[in-house]
Amino acid sequence: MNKRYLFFVLLSLSVTVFLFARGTIEKESEPVPVVQVSGVVRMVGSSLFPEIVISGEYEWYVAAEERDKLSNLQHMTVTVEGEETIRELTFANGQSAGIRRELHNIRIITED
């Protein structure tokens, strides 16, 4: 009985060491798509949670760290280039609440 117990302990220990030594396989990250967006700069939300949006073909939300670049261009038509992230929003019950498109690393191309 003790030999079997010792055998299973050693076997499980060696399998565990093998799995940890193998490590994880890193996946190559997909490149972030760069898009060019044109539209009117608007502020939406409340005074506690203001958001800057470029309204064009879609509603493009501007990332929090990029708001300073566009805050003084409200009600103007701009063309910007930036990295796009898309998030699917869901309600608490699991139903889809739509898609949120967000821009990061914005570069202003034109402003009218």
MODELLER restraints for C-alpha pairs under 7 A, 6 or more apart:
rsr = mdl.restraints
at = mdl.atoms
rsr.add(forms.Gaussian(group=physical.xy_distance, feature=features.Distance(at['CA:32:A'], at['CA:83:A']), mean=6.16, stdev=0.5))
rsr.add(forms.Gaussian(group=physical.xy_distance, feature=features.Distance(at['CA:32:A'], at['CA:84:A']), mean=6.73, stdev=0.5))
rsr.add(forms.Gaussian(group=physical.xy_distance, feature=features.Distance(at['CA:33:A'], at['CA:83:A']), mean=5.71, stdev=0.5))
rsr.add(forms.Gaussian(group=physical.xy_distance, feature=features.Distance(at['CA:33:A'], at['CA:84:A']), mean=5.73, stdev=0.5))
rsr.add(forms.Gaussian(group=physical.xy_distance, feature=features.Distance(at['CA:34:A'], at['CA:81:A']), mean=6.86, stdev=0.5))
rsr.add(forms.Gaussian(group=physical.xy_distance, feature=features.Distance(at['CA:34:A'], at['CA:82:A']), mean=5.38, stdev=0.5))
rsr.add(forms.Gaussian(group=physical.xy_distance, feature=features.Distance(at['CA:34:A'], at['CA:83:A']), mean=4.43, stdev=0.5))
rsr.add(forms.Gaussian(group=physical.xy_distance, feature=features.Distance(at['CA:34:A'], at['CA:84:A']), mean=6.04, stdev=0.5))
rsr.add(forms.Gaussian(group=physical.xy_distance, feature=features.Distance(at['CA:35:A'], at['CA:81:A']), mean=5.63, stdev=0.5))
rsr.add(forms.Gaussian(group=physical.xy_distance, feature=features.Distance(at['CA:35:A'], at['CA:82:A']), mean=5.67, stdev=0.5))
rsr.add(forms.Gaussian(group=physical.xy_distance, feature=features.Distance(at['CA:35:A'], at['CA:83:A']), mean=6.28, stdev=0.5))
rsr.add(forms.Gaussian(group=physical.xy_distance, feature=features.Distance(at['CA:35:A'], at['CA:84:A']), mean=6.48, stdev=0.5))
rsr.add(forms.Gaussian(group=physical.xy_distance, feature=features.Distance(at['CA:36:A'], at['CA:79:A']), mean=6.94, stdev=0.5))
rsr.add(forms.Gaussian(group=physical.xy_distance, feature=features.Distance(at['CA:36:A'], at['CA:80:A']), mean=5.70, stdev=0.5))
rsr.add(forms.Gaussian(group=physical.xy_distance, feature=features.Distance(at['CA:36:A'], at['CA:81:A']), mean=4.35, stdev=0.5))
rsr.add(forms.Gaussian(group=physical.xy_distance, feature=features.Distance(at['CA:36:A'], at['CA:82:A']), mean=6.66, stdev=0.5))
rsr.add(forms.Gaussian(group=physical.xy_distance, feature=features.Distance(at['CA:37:A'], at['CA:79:A']), mean=5.52, stdev=0.5))
rsr.add(forms.Gaussian(group=physical.xy_distance, feature=features.Distance(at['CA:37:A'], at['CA:80:A']), mean=5.39, stdev=0.5))
rsr.add(forms.Gaussian(group=physical.xy_distance, feature=features.Distance(at['CA:37:A'], at['CA:81:A']), mean=6.24, stdev=0.5))
rsr.add(forms.Gaussian(group=physical.xy_distance, feature=features.Distance(at['CA:38:A'], at['CA:56:A']), mean=5.94, stdev=0.5))
rsr.add(forms.Gaussian(group=physical.xy_distance, feature=features.Distance(at['CA:38:A'], at['CA:78:A']), mean=5.60, stdev=0.5))
rsr.add(forms.Gaussian(group=physical.xy_distance, feature=features.Distance(at['CA:38:A'], at['CA:79:A']), mean=4.22, stdev=0.5))
rsr.add(forms.Gaussian(group=physical.xy_distance, feature=features.Distance(at['CA:38:A'], at['CA:80:A']), mean=6.49, stdev=0.5))
rsr.add(forms.Gaussian(group=physical.xy_distance, feature=features.Distance(at['CA:39:A'], at['CA:54:A']), mean=5.38, stdev=0.5))
rsr.add(forms.Gaussian(group=physical.xy_distance, feature=features.Distance(at['CA:39:A'], at['CA:55:A']), mean=4.94, stdev=0.5))
rsr.add(forms.Gaussian(group=physical.xy_distance, feature=features.Distance(at['CA:39:A'], at['CA:56:A']), mean=4.20, stdev=0.5))
rsr.add(forms.Gaussian(group=physical.xy_distance, feature=features.Distance(at['CA:39:A'], at['CA:77:A']), mean=5.24, stdev=0.5))
rsr.add(forms.Gaussian(group=physical.xy_distance, feature=features.Distance(at['CA:39:A'], at['CA:78:A']), mean=5.70, stdev=0.5))
rsr.add(forms.Gaussian(group=physical.xy_distance, feature=features.Distance(at['CA:39:A'], at['CA:79:A']), mean=6.70, stdev=0.5))
rsr.add(forms.Gaussian(group=physical.xy_distance, feature=features.Distance(at['CA:40:A'], at['CA:54:A']), mean=5.37, stdev=0.5))
rsr.add(forms.Gaussian(group=physical.xy_distance, feature=features.Distance(at['CA:40:A'], at['CA:55:A']), mean=5.17, stdev=0.5))
rsr.add(forms.Gaussian(group=physical.xy_distance, feature=features.Distance(at['CA:40:A'], at['CA:56:A']), mean=6.65, stdev=0.5))
rsr.add(forms.Gaussian(group=physical.xy_distance, feature=features.Distance(at['CA:40:A'], at['CA:75:A']), mean=5.87, stdev=0.5))
rsr.add(forms.Gaussian(group=physical.xy_distance, feature=features.Distance(at['CA:40:A'], at['CA:76:A']), mean=5.43, stdev=0.5))
rsr.add(forms.Gaussian(group=physical.xy_distance, feature=features.Distance(at['CA:40:A'], at['CA:77:A']), mean=4.31, stdev=0.5))
rsr.add(forms.Gaussian(group=physical.xy_distance, feature=features.Distance(at['CA:40:A'], at['CA:78:A']), mean=6.31, stdev=0.5))
rsr.add(forms.Gaussian(group=physical.xy_distance, feature=features.Distance(at['CA:41:A'], at['CA:52:A']), mean=6.93, stdev=0.5))
rsr.add(forms.Gaussian(group=physical.xy_distance, feature=features.Distance(at['CA:41:A'], at['CA:53:A']), mean=5.79, stdev=0.5))
rsr.add(forms.Gaussian(group=physical.xy_distance, feature=features.Distance(at['CA:41:A'], at['CA:54:A']), mean=4.60, stdev=0.5))
rsr.add(forms.Gaussian(group=physical.xy_distance, feature=features.Distance(at['CA:41:A'], at['CA:55:A']), mean=6.48, stdev=0.5))
rsr.add(forms.Gaussian(group=physical.xy_distance, feature=features.Distance(at['CA:41:A'], at['CA:73:A']), mean=6.52, stdev=0.5))
rsr.add(forms.Gaussian(group=physical.xy_distance, feature=features.Distance(at['CA:41:A'], at['CA:74:A']), mean=4.88, stdev=0.5))
rsr.add(forms.Gaussian(group=physical.xy_distance, feature=features.Distance(at['CA:41:A'], at['CA:75:A']), mean=5.37, stdev=0.5))
rsr.add(forms.Gaussian(group=physical.xy_distance, feature=features.Distance(at['CA:41:A'], at['CA:76:A']), mean=5.82, stdev=0.5))
rsr.add(forms.Gaussian(group=physical.xy_distance, feature=features.Distance(at['CA:41:A'], at['CA:77:A']), mean=6.42, stdev=0.5))
rsr.add(forms.Gaussian(group=physical.xy_distance, feature=features.Distance(at['CA:42:A'], at['CA:52:A']), mean=5.74, stdev=0.5))
rsr.add(forms.Gaussian(group=physical.xy_distance, feature=features.Distance(at['CA:42:A'], at['CA:53:A']), mean=5.24, stdev=0.5))
rsr.add(forms.Gaussian(group=physical.xy_distance, feature=features.Distance(at['CA:42:A'], at['CA:54:A']), mean=6.26, stdev=0.5))
rsr.add(forms.Gaussian(group=physical.xy_distance, feature=features.Distance(at['CA:42:A'], at['CA:74:A']), mean=5.44, stdev=0.5))
rsr.add(forms.Gaussian(group=physical.xy_distance, feature=features.Distance(at['CA:42:A'], at['CA:75:A']), mean=5.97, stdev=0.5))
rsr.add(forms.Gaussian(group=physical.xy_distance, feature=features.Distance(at['CA:43:A'], at['CA:50:A']), mean=6.69, stdev=0.5))
rsr.add(forms.Gaussian(group=physical.xy_distance, feature=features.Distance(at['CA:43:A'], at['CA:51:A']), mean=5.65, stdev=0.5))
rsr.add(forms.Gaussian(group=physical.xy_distance, feature=features.Distance(at['CA:43:A'], at['CA:52:A']), mean=4.56, stdev=0.5))
rsr.add(forms.Gaussian(group=physical.xy_distance, feature=features.Distance(at['CA:43:A'], at['CA:53:A']), mean=6.11, stdev=0.5))
rsr.add(forms.Gaussian(group=physical.xy_distance, feature=features.Distance(at['CA:44:A'], at['CA:50:A']), mean=5.93, stdev=0.5))
rsr.add(forms.Gaussian(group=physical.xy_distance, feature=features.Distance(at['CA:44:A'], at['CA:51:A']), mean=5.21, stdev=0.5))
rsr.add(forms.Gaussian(group=physical.xy_distance, feature=features.Distance(at['CA:44:A'], at['CA:52:A']), mean=6.22, stdev=0.5))
rsr.add(forms.Gaussian(group=physical.xy_distance, feature=features.Distance(at['CA:44:A'], at['CA:53:A']), mean=6.95, stdev=0.5))
rsr.add(forms.Gaussian(group=physical.xy_distance, feature=features.Distance(at['CA:45:A'], at['CA:51:A']), mean=5.81, stdev=0.5))
rsr.add(forms.Gaussian(group=physical.xy_distance, feature=features.Distance(at['CA:52:A'], at['CA:61:A']), mean=6.09, stdev=0.5))
rsr.add(forms.Gaussian(group=physical.xy_distance, feature=features.Distance(at['CA:52:A'], at['CA:62:A']), mean=5.62, stdev=0.5))
rsr.add(forms.Gaussian(group=physical.xy_distance, feature=features.Distance(at['CA:52:A'], at['CA:67:A']), mean=6.55, stdev=0.5))
rsr.add(forms.Gaussian(group=physical.xy_distance, feature=features.Distance(at['CA:53:A'], at['CA:59:A']), mean=6.28, stdev=0.5))
rsr.add(forms.Gaussian(group=physical.xy_distance, feature=features.Distance(at['CA:53:A'], at['CA:60:A']), mean=5.44, stdev=0.5))
rsr.add(forms.Gaussian(group=physical.xy_distance, feature=features.Distance(at['CA:53:A'], at['CA:61:A']), mean=4.55, stdev=0.5))
rsr.add(forms.Gaussian(group=physical.xy_distance, feature=features.Distance(at['CA:53:A'], at['CA:62:A']), mean=5.91, stdev=0.5))
rsr.add(forms.Gaussian(group=physical.xy_distance, feature=features.Distance(at['CA:54:A'], at['CA:60:A']), mean=5.08, stdev=0.5))
rsr.add(forms.Gaussian(group=physical.xy_distance, feature=features.Distance(at['CA:54:A'], at['CA:61:A']), mean=6.54, stdev=0.5))
rsr.add(forms.Gaussian(group=physical.xy_distance, feature=features.Distance(at['CA:60:A'], at['CA:101:A']), mean=5.23, stdev=0.5))
rsr.add(forms.Gaussian(group=physical.xy_distance, feature=features.Distance(at['CA:60:A'], at['CA:102:A']), mean=5.58, stdev=0.5))
rsr.add(forms.Gaussian(group=physical.xy_distance, feature=features.Distance(at['CA:60:A'], at['CA:103:A']), mean=6.71, stdev=0.5))
rsr.add(forms.Gaussian(group=physical.xy_distance, feature=features.Distance(at['CA:61:A'], at['CA:101:A']), mean=6.07, stdev=0.5))
rsr.add(forms.Gaussian(group=physical.xy_distance, feature=features.Distance(at['CA:61:A'], at['CA:102:A']), mean=4.63, stdev=0.5))
rsr.add(forms.Gaussian(group=physical.xy_distance, feature=features.Distance(at['CA:61:A'], at['CA:103:A']), mean=6.27, stdev=0.5))
rsr.add(forms.Gaussian(group=physical.xy_distance, feature=features.Distance(at['CA:62:A'], at['CA:102:A']), mean=5.65, stdev=0.5))
rsr.add(forms.Gaussian(group=physical.xy_distance, feature=features.Distance(at['CA:62:A'], at['CA:103:A']), mean=5.07, stdev=0.5))
rsr.add(forms.Gaussian(group=physical.xy_distance, feature=features.Distance(at['CA:62:A'], at['CA:104:A']), mean=6.84, stdev=0.5))
rsr.add(forms.Gaussian(group=physical.xy_distance, feature=features.Distance(at['CA:63:A'], at['CA:102:A']), mean=6.25, stdev=0.5))
rsr.add(forms.Gaussian(group=physical.xy_distance, feature=features.Distance(at['CA:63:A'], at['CA:103:A']), mean=5.81, stdev=0.5))
rsr.add(forms.Gaussian(group=physical.xy_distance, feature=features.Distance(at['CA:63:A'], at['CA:104:A']), mean=5.62, stdev=0.5))
rsr.add(forms.Gaussian(group=physical.xy_distance, feature=features.Distance(at['CA:66:A'], at['CA:104:A']), mean=6.82, stdev=0.5))
rsr.add(forms.Gaussian(group=physical.xy_distance, feature=features.Distance(at['CA:66:A'], at['CA:106:A']), mean=6.78, stdev=0.5))
rsr.add(forms.Gaussian(group=physical.xy_distance, feature=features.Distance(at['CA:76:A'], at['CA:111:A']), mean=6.97, stdev=0.5))
rsr.add(forms.Gaussian(group=physical.xy_distance, feature=features.Distance(at['CA:76:A'], at['CA:112:A']), mean=5.98, stdev=0.5))
rsr.add(forms.Gaussian(group=physical.xy_distance, feature=features.Distance(at['CA:77:A'], at['CA:111:A']), mean=5.94, stdev=0.5))
rsr.add(forms.Gaussian(group=physical.xy_distance, feature=features.Distance(at['CA:77:A'], at['CA:112:A']), mean=5.27, stdev=0.5))
rsr.add(forms.Gaussian(group=physical.xy_distance, feature=features.Distance(at['CA:78:A'], at['CA:110:A']), mean=5.57, stdev=0.5))
rsr.add(forms.Gaussian(group=physical.xy_distance, feature=features.Distance(at['CA:78:A'], at['CA:111:A']), mean=4.30, stdev=0.5))
rsr.add(forms.Gaussian(group=physical.xy_distance, feature=features.Distance(at['CA:78:A'], at['CA:112:A']), mean=6.16, stdev=0.5))
rsr.add(forms.Gaussian(group=physical.xy_distance, feature=features.Distance(at['CA:79:A'], at['CA:108:A']), mean=6.31, stdev=0.5))
rsr.add(forms.Gaussian(group=physical.xy_distance, feature=features.Distance(at['CA:79:A'], at['CA:109:A']), mean=5.43, stdev=0.5))
rsr.add(forms.Gaussian(group=physical.xy_distance, feature=features.Distance(at['CA:79:A'], at['CA:110:A']), mean=5.11, stdev=0.5))
rsr.add(forms.Gaussian(group=physical.xy_distance, feature=features.Distance(at['CA:79:A'], at['CA:111:A']), mean=6.43, stdev=0.5))
rsr.add(forms.Gaussian(group=physical.xy_distance, feature=features.Distance(at['CA:80:A'], at['CA:106:A']), mean=6.43, stdev=0.5))
rsr.add(forms.Gaussian(group=physical.xy_distance, feature=features.Distance(at['CA:80:A'], at['CA:107:A']), mean=5.59, stdev=0.5))
rsr.add(forms.Gaussian(group=physical.xy_distance, feature=features.Distance(at['CA:80:A'], at['CA:108:A']), mean=4.45, stdev=0.5))
rsr.add(forms.Gaussian(group=physical.xy_distance, feature=features.Distance(at['CA:80:A'], at['CA:109:A']), mean=5.20, stdev=0.5))
rsr.add(forms.Gaussian(group=physical.xy_distance, feature=features.Distance(at['CA:81:A'], at['CA:106:A']), mean=5.63, stdev=0.5))
rsr.add(forms.Gaussian(group=physical.xy_distance, feature=features.Distance(at['CA:81:A'], at['CA:107:A']), mean=5.23, stdev=0.5))
rsr.add(forms.Gaussian(group=physical.xy_distance, feature=features.Distance(at['CA:81:A'], at['CA:108:A']), mean=6.50, stdev=0.5))
rsr.add(forms.Gaussian(group=physical.xy_distance, feature=features.Distance(at['CA:81:A'], at['CA:109:A']), mean=6.96, stdev=0.5))
rsr.add(forms.Gaussian(group=physical.xy_distance, feature=features.Distance(at['CA:82:A'], at['CA:103:A']), mean=5.68, stdev=0.5))
rsr.add(forms.Gaussian(group=physical.xy_distance, feature=features.Distance(at['CA:82:A'], at['CA:104:A']), mean=5.61, stdev=0.5))
rsr.add(forms.Gaussian(group=physical.xy_distance, feature=features.Distance(at['CA:82:A'], at['CA:105:A']), mean=5.33, stdev=0.5))
rsr.add(forms.Gaussian(group=physical.xy_distance, feature=features.Distance(at['CA:82:A'], at['CA:106:A']), mean=4.38, stdev=0.5))
rsr.add(forms.Gaussian(group=physical.xy_distance, feature=features.Distance(at['CA:82:A'], at['CA:107:A']), mean=6.27, stdev=0.5))
rsr.add(forms.Gaussian(group=physical.xy_distance, feature=features.Distance(at['CA:83:A'], at['CA:103:A']), mean=5.50, stdev=0.5))
rsr.add(forms.Gaussian(group=physical.xy_distance, feature=features.Distance(at['CA:83:A'], at['CA:104:A']), mean=5.04, stdev=0.5))
rsr.add(forms.Gaussian(group=physical.xy_distance, feature=features.Distance(at['CA:83:A'], at['CA:105:A']), mean=6.07, stdev=0.5))
rsr.add(forms.Gaussian(group=physical.xy_distance, feature=features.Distance(at['CA:84:A'], at['CA:101:A']), mean=6.84, stdev=0.5))
rsr.add(forms.Gaussian(group=physical.xy_distance, feature=features.Distance(at['CA:84:A'], at['CA:102:A']), mean=5.81, stdev=0.5))
rsr.add(forms.Gaussian(group=physical.xy_distance, feature=features.Distance(at['CA:84:A'], at['CA:103:A']), mean=4.96, stdev=0.5))
rsr.add(forms.Gaussian(group=physical.xy_distance, feature=features.Distance(at['CA:84:A'], at['CA:104:A']), mean=6.56, stdev=0.5))
rsr.add(forms.Gaussian(group=physical.xy_distance, feature=features.Distance(at['CA:85:A'], at['CA:101:A']), mean=5.95, stdev=0.5))
rsr.add(forms.Gaussian(group=physical.xy_distance, feature=features.Distance(at['CA:85:A'], at['CA:102:A']), mean=5.28, stdev=0.5))
rsr.add(forms.Gaussian(group=physical.xy_distance, feature=features.Distance(at['CA:85:A'], at['CA:103:A']), mean=6.53, stdev=0.5))
rsr.add(forms.Gaussian(group=physical.xy_distance, feature=features.Distance(at['CA:86:A'], at['CA:99:A']), mean=6.77, stdev=0.5))
rsr.add(forms.Gaussian(group=physical.xy_distance, feature=features.Distance(at['CA:86:A'], at['CA:100:A']), mean=5.76, stdev=0.5))
rsr.add(forms.Gaussian(group=physical.xy_distance, feature=features.Distance(at['CA:86:A'], at['CA:101:A']), mean=4.70, stdev=0.5))
rsr.add(forms.Gaussian(group=physical.xy_distance, feature=features.Distance(at['CA:86:A'], at['CA:102:A']), mean=6.36, stdev=0.5))
rsr.add(forms.Gaussian(group=physical.xy_distance, feature=features.Distance(at['CA:87:A'], at['CA:99:A']), mean=5.74, stdev=0.5))
rsr.add(forms.Gaussian(group=physical.xy_distance, feature=features.Distance(at['CA:87:A'], at['CA:100:A']), mean=5.23, stdev=0.5))
rsr.add(forms.Gaussian(group=physical.xy_distance, feature=features.Distance(at['CA:87:A'], at['CA:101:A']), mean=6.62, stdev=0.5))
rsr.add(forms.Gaussian(group=physical.xy_distance, feature=features.Distance(at['CA:88:A'], at['CA:98:A']), mean=6.03, stdev=0.5))
rsr.add(forms.Gaussian(group=physical.xy_distance, feature=features.Distance(at['CA:88:A'], at['CA:99:A']), mean=4.53, stdev=0.5))
rsr.add(forms.Gaussian(group=physical.xy_distance, feature=features.Distance(at['CA:88:A'], at['CA:100:A']), mean=6.29, stdev=0.5))
rsr.add(forms.Gaussian(group=physical.xy_distance, feature=features.Distance(at['CA:89:A'], at['CA:96:A']), mean=6.11, stdev=0.5))
rsr.add(forms.Gaussian(group=physical.xy_distance, feature=features.Distance(at['CA:89:A'], at['CA:97:A']), mean=5.01, stdev=0.5))
rsr.add(forms.Gaussian(group=physical.xy_distance, feature=features.Distance(at['CA:89:A'], at['CA:98:A']), mean=5.53, stdev=0.5))
rsr.add(forms.Gaussian(group=physical.xy_distance, feature=features.Distance(at['CA:89:A'], at['CA:99:A']), mean=5.82, stdev=0.5))
rsr.add(forms.Gaussian(group=physical.xy_distance, feature=features.Distance(at['CA:89:A'], at['CA:100:A']), mean=6.93, stdev=0.5))
rsr.add(forms.Gaussian(group=physical.xy_distance, feature=features.Distance(at['CA:90:A'], at['CA:96:A']), mean=4.46, stdev=0.5))
rsr.add(forms.Gaussian(group=physical.xy_distance, feature=features.Distance(at['CA:90:A'], at['CA:97:A']), mean=4.74, stdev=0.5))
rsr.add(forms.Gaussian(group=physical.xy_distance, feature=features.Distance(at['CA:91:A'], at['CA:97:A']), mean=5.89, stdev=0.5))
